[in-house]
Amino acid sequence: MTAAELVEPELTIVDDSDDLWELLCVGAVIDGRYQILRSLGHGGMSTVFVARDERLGRDVAFKVLEPNLAHSREVVKRFVNEARTLARLDSPHVVRVLDTGTTPELHDLPLPYMVLELLHGEDLRAYGERPRVPSVTQAVGYMLQACEGLAAAHAAGVIHRDLKPENLFIERQLDGRELVKLLDFGIARSPVSLNGLTQSGATIGSPRYMSPEQLSDASAADVRSDIWSLGVVLYELLAGVPPFRAQSTLELCSQILMRKPVRLDRARSDVPRGLAQVVHRCLELEPERRYANVGELARALAPFTGDGGLDTAQRIERELHASHTGLGSAPQAETGEARAPIERAAIRESHASYLRSVRRRRLFARGLFAVSMGGMCALLTQAFAPEFFEHPAGTLSRASEAMLRAGSELTTNAERAWDR
C-alpha cells in the first residue's frame, strides 16, 4: 500500500473521458488551494482524487459528487449532510473532514466537494481476503475500535446504517499500531438529516449487512441496526464467510428474515463459545433481544481481546453516558425535545408492525410447506404403495392426511392474521 491510498466502496478506475476530467484534470487547482494529483476511483455517488493542499503543504483525499447526480436535490443534500455529520464527530476512529466547498460550474452546475484526511492502509474487505484469517483476539480488537468510533456517532445522534468491511478502514500508524476508522456516512441518519431525506418504507444500504428492520424500512433503523451490522462483519471476519449467503438479493433478504446463521463456533472451531453467543446476540431477529447500545456490546467483547479491552469498553460507556441522546437511544429531531417521544413511538410501532409481518410470513410458509409435504406423501403412497390407502391403519396414509390437515389449518390461520 502506498501512502496515498484511501478506500472508497466499490472503487473502479475513472475513465479519462469522464466529464470530471474536463474540470478536474491532473494539475488543476480548485478554489486556488487543492491541486489534483491523481484519481483514486469512484463509487456510486462520488469520485475521489488525491490532491495537494497547497496552503498547508499536505496530501488529502478530494471527494466530489458525480456530475450526473448534481441535478438531484436529495443526493446533493445527502452529500452535504455527510460532510456536516463528519464535522460533528470528534473521534480518532472516524475519518476526519477537513474542508468543504463547490467546484467551478460543470454543465451549468457547481459540484459539491469535501476534503478528507488521506488514510494509509487497507479496509477490512481487503484484509479479510488475505489467505490467513485473523486471530480471534485481533478480530475482536478491530471490532472494539469500531465500537469506539460508533459510540462517538451514536452519542451525537448519528446512525451509520451502512457498516460493512469496506467502510471499516485499518490505518497503519507510524509506530506500527493499527487504528480502525469508520468511513462513508453518506446514508447516515442524523439530526441534520431528519428532514425527510429517508422516506418511510424506503430501503437503503448494503443488504448483506442490513438488519431485518432496515430491510423493511430504513427510516426505522436505530443503534441496534448498527449493532446487527457489526455482528455480521465480525462473523465474516472470523468465519471467512458471511452468516447469510445467497445467489440473489431476494434470497438473501429471505434468509435474513427467516433463518438463523450457522453457529460461529461451529463455522470456526477455535472461536470460544462465549464469543459466539455475543455475535449471535447481535444477530437476533427482534431488536429488543440485541445489545441495547455499543457500550453493552463492547463490555461483552472485552474478555476476548488482549489488554486494554475493558478500558476501551469503559471509555465507550462514559461517552454514551455523557451524551444527550443517552445510552444508544434513537436520535432526537432537530426540531426539539417535543418531537423525540413521537419519533420513538413511531419507530417502536414500525418495529412491532415489522415483527407481526415476519410472524405472518413464517406461519404462512410453514403452512404451505406442510401442505406440500402432505401432498407429496399422498402422491408417493398412491403411486408406490396403494395398499396403504386401502388399509385404514396405513401409516403413510395417516401421516399425509395429518400433514394436509395441519398445513391447511396453518395456512388458514396465516390468511386470517394477514387480513388483520
C-alpha positions in Angstrom: 0.0 0.0 0.0 1.2 3.5 -0.8 0.8 6.5 1.5 -1.8 7.8 -0.9 -4.4 5.0 -0.8 -7.8 5.5 0.6 -10.6 3.0 0.3 -13.9 4.0 -1.3 -16.7 1.4 -1.6 -16.6 -0.5 -4.9 -13.8 1.5 -6.4 -13.3 1.5 -10.1 -10.8 3.4 -12.3 -12.2 6.7 -13.6 -12.3 6.7 -17.3 -10.3 9.5 -19.0 -13.4 10.5 -20.9 -15.4 11.2 -17.8 -16.9 14.6 -17.5 -15.0 15.3 -14.4 -11.7 15.2 -16.3 -12.9 18.3 -18.1 -12.7 20.1 -14.8 -10.5 18.0 -12.5 -7.7 17.0 -14.8 -4.3 16.3 -13.2 -2.7 19.6 -12.3 -5.9 21.5 -12.0 -6.2 23.7 -8.9 -9.6 24.0 -7.2 -10.5 27.1 -5.2 -6.9 28.3 -5.5 -5.9 25.7 -3.0 -6.3 22.0 -3.9 -4.1 20.7 -6.8 -5.4 17.4 -8.3 -2.6 14.9 -8.3 -4.3 11.7 -9.5 -7.5 9.7 -9.4 -8.2 7.1 -6.8 -11.5 5.9 -8.2 -15.3 6.4 -7.8 -18.2 4.8 -6.1 -21.9 5.2 -6.7 -22.2 8.8 -5.8 -18.8 10.4 -5.9 -15.3 10.4 -7.3 -12.2 10.5 -5.1 -8.9 12.1 -6.1 -5.6 12.6 -4.3 -5.0 16.3 -4.1 -2.3 18.5 -2.7 -3.4 21.2 -0.2 -1.0 23.9 -1.3 -1.9 26.2 1.6 -0.8 23.6 4.3 1.5 21.5 2.2 -0.1 18.1 2.7 -1.9 15.5 0.6 -5.6 15.0 1.1 -8.5 13.0 -0.3 -10.7 15.2 -2.5 -14.2 13.7 -2.8 -16.6 15.3 -5.3 -20.1 14.5 -6.3 -20.7 12.8 -9.7 -21.9 15.3 -12.3 -24.9 13.1 -13.3 -26.2 13.3 -9.8 -25.9 17.0 -9.3 -29.4 17.6 -10.7 -30.9 15.6 -7.7 -31.6 17.9 -4.8 -31.9 14.9 -2.5 -28.5 13.5 -3.5 -26.8 16.9 -3.1 -28.4 17.2 0.4 -27.1 13.7 1.3 -23.6 14.6 0.2 -23.6 17.9 2.1 -25.1 16.3 5.2 -22.4 13.6 5.1 -19.8 16.4 5.5 -21.7 18.1 8.2 -22.2 14.8 10.1 -18.4 14.0 9.9 -17.6 17.5 11.1 -19.7 16.9 14.3 -17.8 13.7 15.2 -14.6 14.1 17.1 -13.1 10.7 17.3 -9.8 9.1 16.2 -11.9 6.2 15.0 -13.9 8.3 12.5 -12.4 9.7 9.2 -11.9 13.5 9.5 -13.4 16.0 7.2 -11.1 19.0 6.7 -12.9 21.3 4.3 -15.9 21.6 2.0 -16.8 23.7 -1.0 -18.0 23.6 -4.6 -16.1 23.4 -7.8 -16.5 25.8 -10.7 -19.6 25.1 -12.7 -19.6 22.0 -15.0 -22.5 21.8 -17.4 -24.1 24.8 -15.6 -23.9 23.0 -12.2 -21.4 23.6 -9.4 -20.3 20.3 -7.8 -20.1 20.0 -4.0 -16.9 18.5 -2.7 -15.4 17.6 0.7 -11.8 17.2 1.7 -10.9 14.3 3.9 -7.8 13.1 5.6 -5.8 10.7 3.4 -5.5 7.3 5.1 -2.7 4.8 4.9 -3.6 1.1 5.0 -6.5 -1.1 3.8 -10.1 -1.7 4.6 -11.4 -4.9 6.3 -12.6 -6.2 2.9 -9.1 -6.3 1.6 -7.8 -7.5 4.9 -10.3 -10.4 5.0 -9.4 -11.6 1.6 -5.9 -12.5 2.7 -5.1 -16.2 2.8 -4.5 -16.1 6.5 -7.5 -15.4 8.7 -7.1 -13.0 11.7 -6.8 -14.4 15.2 -9.8 -14.2 17.5 -8.1 -11.6 19.6 -7.1 -9.5 16.6 -10.6 -9.6 15.1 -12.3 -8.7 18.4 -9.8 -5.9 18.8 -10.8 -4.4 15.5 -14.5 -4.6 16.5 -13.8 -2.8 19.8 -12.2 0.0 17.9 -15.2 0.1 15.6 -17.4 0.3 18.6 -15.5 3.3 19.9 -16.0 5.1 16.6 -19.6 4.1 16.6 -20.1 5.3 20.1 -19.0 8.8 19.1 -21.6 8.7 16.3 -24.4 7.4 18.4 -23.6 9.9 21.2 -24.1 12.6 18.6 -27.4 11.1 17.5 -26.0 9.6 14.3 -26.9 6.1 13.0 -24.4 4.9 10.3 -26.7 2.4 8.5 -24.0 1.2 6.1 -21.5 -0.6 8.2 -19.6 -3.2 6.2 -16.0 -4.3 5.7 -15.4 -1.7 3.0 -16.4 1.1 5.4 -14.0 0.0 8.3 -10.5 1.1 7.4 -7.4 -0.2 9.2 -4.9 2.7 9.2 -1.2 1.9 9.8 0.3 4.3 12.3 4.0 5.4 12.1 4.7 3.4 15.3 3.2 0.2 13.8 -0.1 0.4 15.6 -3.4 -0.2 13.7 -6.2 2.2 14.0 -9.7 1.3 12.8 -11.7 4.2 11.3 -15.3 4.4 10.2 -15.8 5.7 6.6 -18.7 6.7 4.4 -21.5 8.4 6.3 -23.4 9.0 3.1 -26.6 7.4 4.2 -26.2 8.0 7.9 -29.3 9.2 9.8 -28.5 12.2 12.0 -30.2 15.2 13.5 -29.1 17.2 10.4 -30.8 14.7 8.1 -34.1 14.2 9.8 -35.9 16.4 7.3 -37.4 13.8 5.1 -34.3 12.5 3.2 -35.3 8.9 4.2 -38.9 8.2 3.3 -40.8 5.7 5.4 -40.7 2.3 3.7 -37.5 3.1 1.8 -34.7 0.6 1.8 -31.1 1.9 1.6 -27.8 0.3 2.5 -26.0 -2.9 1.7 -28.4 -5.8 2.0 -25.9 -8.4 3.2 -25.1 -6.3 6.3 -28.6 -4.7 6.9 -30.7 -5.6 9.8 -34.2 -7.1 9.3 -35.9 -3.9 10.3 -33.7 -1.8 8.0 -34.6 -4.2 5.1 -38.2 -3.4 5.8 -37.9 0.3 6.4 -34.6 2.3 6.5 -36.2 5.1 8.5 -36.9 2.6 11.4 -33.2 1.8 11.8 -31.7 2.7 15.2 -28.5 2.0 17.1 -29.4 -1.7 17.2 -29.3 -1.9 13.4 -25.7 -0.8 13.5 -25.1 -3.4 16.2 -26.5 -6.1 13.8 -24.2 -4.9 11.1 -21.2 -5.1 13.4 -22.2 -8.7 14.3 -22.3 -9.6 10.6 -18.9 -8.1 10.0 -17.3 -9.9 13.0 -18.9 -13.2 12.0 -17.5 -12.8 8.5 -14.1 -11.7 9.7 -13.8 -14.8 12.0 -15.5 -17.4 9.9 -14.2 -16.3 6.5 -17.8 -16.3 5.1 -20.8 -14.1 5.9 -23.6 -15.5 8.0 -26.1 -15.1 5.2 -25.2 -16.2 1.7 -27.4 -16.4 -1.4 -27.4 -16.2 -5.2 -29.8 -13.3 -5.4 -30.8 -10.3 -3.3 -34.3 -11.7 -2.8 -33.0 -15.0 -1.5 -30.5 -13.1 0.8 -33.3 -11.0 2.3 -35.4 -14.1 2.8 -32.6 -15.7 4.7 -32.1 -12.7 6.9 -35.8 -12.5 7.7 -36.4 -16.2 8.2 -33.2 -18.1 9.1 -30.6 -18.2 11.9 -27.0 -18.5 10.7 -24.8 -21.5 11.4 -23.2 -21.2 14.9 -20.0 -19.2 14.7 -18.1 -21.7 16.9 -19.2 -24.5 14.5 -18.0 -22.5 11.5 -14.6 -21.9 13.2 -13.6 -24.3 15.9 -11.2 -22.0 17.9 -13.9 -19.4 18.5 -14.9 -19.5 22.2 -18.5 -20.4 22.8 -19.0 -17.2 24.8 -17.8 -15.1 21.9 -20.1 -17.0 19.5 -23.0 -16.1 21.9 -22.0 -12.4 21.8 -22.1 -12.4 18.0 -25.3 -14.3 17.7 -27.0 -11.9 20.2 -26.1 -9.1 17.7 -27.9 -11.1 15.1 -31.2 -11.6 16.9 -34.2 -11.0 14.7 -36.0 -8.8 17.3 -34.1 -5.6 18.0 -35.1 -5.8 21.7 -33.1 -9.0 22.1 -29.9 -7.5 20.8 -27.5 -5.3 22.9 -29.2 -2.0 23.6 -26.1 0.0 22.7 -22.4 -0.3 21.7 -21.3 0.1 25.3 -23.0 -3.2 26.2 -21.5 -4.9 23.1 -18.0 -3.6 23.9 -18.2 -4.9 27.5 -19.3 -8.3 26.2 -16.4 -8.3 23.7 -13.7 -7.1 26.2 -12.9 -10.5 27.7 -12.0 -11.9 24.3 -9.3 -9.4 23.4 -5.9 -8.6 24.9 -5.0 -6.0 27.5 -7.0 -2.8 27.3 -10.3 -4.3 26.2 -12.1 -3.4 29.4 -10.6 0.1 29.4 -12.0 0.6 25.9 -15.4 -0.6 26.9 -15.4 1.8 29.9 -14.4 4.7 27.7 -17.3 3.9 25.4 -19.8 3.7 28.3 -18.6 7.0 29.6 -19.0 8.7 26.2 -22.5 7.3 25.9 -23.5 8.3 29.4 -22.2 11.9 28.8 -24.2 12.3 25.6 -27.6 14.0 25.4 -29.1 11.1 23.5 -28.4 8.6 26.3 -27.2 5.0 26.0 -27.9 4.3 22.4 -31.3 5.8 22.2 -32.8 6.8 18.9 -31.5 10.3 17.8 -33.7 13.3 18.5 -35.0 15.5 15.8 -33.5 19.0 15.3 -37.0 20.5 16.0 -36.7 20.0 19.7 -37.4 17.6 22.6 -41.1 17.5 21.9 -40.6 15.5 18.7 -38.4 12.9 20.2 -41.2 10.9 22.1 -43.3 10.9 18.9 -40.4 9.7 16.8 -39.5 6.9 19.3 -43.2 5.8 19.4 -43.3 5.7 15.6 -40.1 3.6 15.5 -41.5 1.2 18.1 -44.7 0.9 16.1 -42.7 0.3 12.9 -40.7 -2.4 14.7 -43.9 -4.0 16.0 -45.6 -3.9 12.6 -42.5 -5.4 11.0 -42.3 -8.3 13.5 -46.0 -9.0 13.1 -45.5 -9.3 9.3 -42.5 -11.6 9.8 -44.6 -13.9 12.0 -47.3 -14.0 9.4 -44.9 -14.8 6.7 -43.4 -17.6 8.8 -46.8 -19.1 9.6 -47.9 -18.9 6.0 -44.6 -20.5 4.8 -44.9 -23.3 7.3 -48.5 -24.0 6.3 -47.5 -24.1 2.6 -44.6 -26.4 3.5 -46.9 -28.8 5.4 -49.4 -28.9 2.6 -46.7 -29.6 0.1 -45.2 -32.4 2.1 -48.6 -33.9 2.9 -49.5 -33.9 -0.8 -46.1 -35.3 -1.8 -46.6 -38.2 0.8 -50.0 -38.9 -0.6 -48.9 -39.0 -4.2 -45.9 -41.2 -3.4 -48.0 -43.5 -1.4 -50.7 -43.7 -4.1 -48.1 -44.4 -6.7 -45.8 -47.0 -5.0 -47.9 -48.4 -2.2 -51.6 -48.0 -3.0 -52.5 -50.8 -0.4 -51.8 -48.2 2.4 -54.7 -46.2 1.2 -57.0 -49.2 1.2 -56.0 -50.1 4.8 -57.4 -47.7 7.4 -54.3 -48.1 9.6 -51.9 -47.3 6.8 -49.0 -45.3 8.4 -48.2 -43.2 5.4 -51.9 -42.5 4.7 -52.4 -41.3 8.2 -49.2 -39.2 8.1 -50.1 -37.5 4.9 -53.6 -36.8 5.9 -52.4 -35.3 9.2 -49.9 -33.1 7.4 -52.5 -31.9 5.0 -54.9 -31.0 7.8 -52.1 -29.2 9.8 -51.0 -27.4 6.8 -54.5 -26.3 5.9 -55.1 -25.0 9.4 -51.7 -23.1 9.5 -52.4 -21.6 6.1 -56.0 -20.6 7.1 -54.7 -19.0 10.4 -52.0 -17.2 8.5 -54.5 -15.8 6.0 -56.7 -14.6 8.9 -53.7 -13.0 10.6 -52.7 -11.4 7.3 -56.2 -9.9 6.9 -55.9 -8.4 10.4 
